[in-house]
Amino acid sequence: MSNLALFLHLLGVLVFISGVALAGVAFESARRRERPAEIALLLGLARIGAVLVMTGGLLLVVGGFWLIGLEDDVDLGTGWISAALTLFVAALLLGGFGGQRPKRARALATELAEEGAEMCAELRALLDDRVSRLANYASAALILAILALMVFKPGG
């Protein structure tokens, strides 16, 4: 059973990280565009990335808790596991917060594209929002910290 739990956990990690990468690359590509139709298309890909993040996150948590249940020497009180779970929740919250303006940008870009309109200041402001970008980059940094905890298991 531990092999199946590990497989589920690692599959979740791969899907999660793939979603983060897809959302990030699509968003940064959209920021470099001027045509609303292109921006809407790229931010639609970012939306798919967000779905992968949520799906992968669910798989990795289920697999991770299953692994914890199968192991005798670790539990939720183990330092590196507690830290990883805390960072995971923080990363999800930051990513969710950071994704709100891009979500609004996608809706506005879609509307502008349907009307045949050009880029507007509101769309550019949504794409260039520093707080959202900072939240998303901080979320990515926390994910890297989680990876380090999972690999090195300090104190464990």
N, C-alpha and C positions, 0 to 999 in steps of 0.2 A: 504493500500500500504506500510505503514511503516514496517509491519511485514514481507512482502515479501522482502523488501530492506534489513532489518536486517538479514533475513535468508540467502540471497545471500552473504551479507558481512561476516557473520559468517562461512558459507560454504567455502568461499574463504580463510578465515583465517585458517580453519582446513586443507584444501588442501595445502596451502602455507607452514604451519608449518610441515605437514607430509612430504612434499618434501624436506624441509631443513633437517629434521631428517634423511630421507632415504639417501640423498646425503652425509651427514656428516658421518653416520655410515658406509655406503658402502666404502667411501674413507678411513676412518681410518682403516677399516678391510683390505682393499687392501694394505695399507702401511705395514701391518704386515705379508704379504705373500711374498714368494720368487718365486713361479712359475708364469710365465707370463700369462698362461691360467687362473689361479685363479684371478690374478690382473685384467685382461681384463674383466672377468665376473663381478667382484665386481664393477669396474668402469663403466660398462654398467648399473648396478643398480643405480649408482650415476647419470648417464645421465637421467634415468627415474625420479629420484628425481628432477633434474633441470627442466624437463618438468612440473612436478607438481608445482614447485615453480612459474614458469611463468603462468601457468593456474590459480593457486590459487591467485597469485598477481593480475591478471586481474579481477577475480571475486570479490576480496575484494575491489579493487579500484572502480569498477563500483557500487557495493553495498554501499560503503562508500560515494561516491559522490551523489548517489541517496538519502541516508539518510540525508546528509547535505541539499539537496534541499527540503526535506520534513520538516525539523526542522526550527522553527522561531528564536530560540535563539542561533544558531551556524551558522557560515559560514567559508569560507576558511581563513578569517582573525583571527579567533579564535585561540588563542595562542597554545593550545595543539594540534589542528588539523594541523596548520602550521608546528609545530615541528615534528609531526608524519609523515607528508608527506615528509618533508626534510630528516628525518632519513630513511624513506622507500626508497627514491631515492638513498641515500648514501649506504644503505644496499645492494640494487640491484647492484650498481656499484662495490662495494667491492666484492660481491659474484661473479659477472661476471669476474672481474679481477682475483680473487682467483681461479676460475674454469679453467683458461686457461692451466695451467701446468698439472692438472689432465686430461684434455681433450687430451693433447699431450701424456701423459702417457698411456691413454687407447689405443690410436692409435698405439703407440710403442709396448705395451704389446700384442696387437692383432697380430701385425706383427711378433713379436718374437714367439708367441704361434703357429702361422701358420707354421713357419720355424722349430719348434721343438727346438728352442734355449733356453738357460738359461737366468736368470736375467743378465742385463748388468748395468754398472755404470751409463749410461745415464738415464735408467729407474728409478734406485734408486734415482738419483738426482732429477728427476721430482717429484717423490713421496714424497721426504723429503724436498722440497723447503720451506724454512722458510717464505719467503715473501708471498707466496700463502696461506700457513696455517694461517699466521697472518691476512691476508685480510679476509679469511673465518671466523676466530674466531671473528674478529671485526664486520663483518656482522651479525653474530649470536648475539653478544652483543647489537648491534643496534636494532635488532628485539625484544629482551627482553625489551629494553628501550621503544620501541613503545607500547608493551603490557602494560607496566606500565602507559604510557600516556593515553591509551585507557581506562584502568580500573579506574585510579584515577582522570583523567581530571583536572589537576592542574589549578587553576584560572578560571575554567569553571563551 
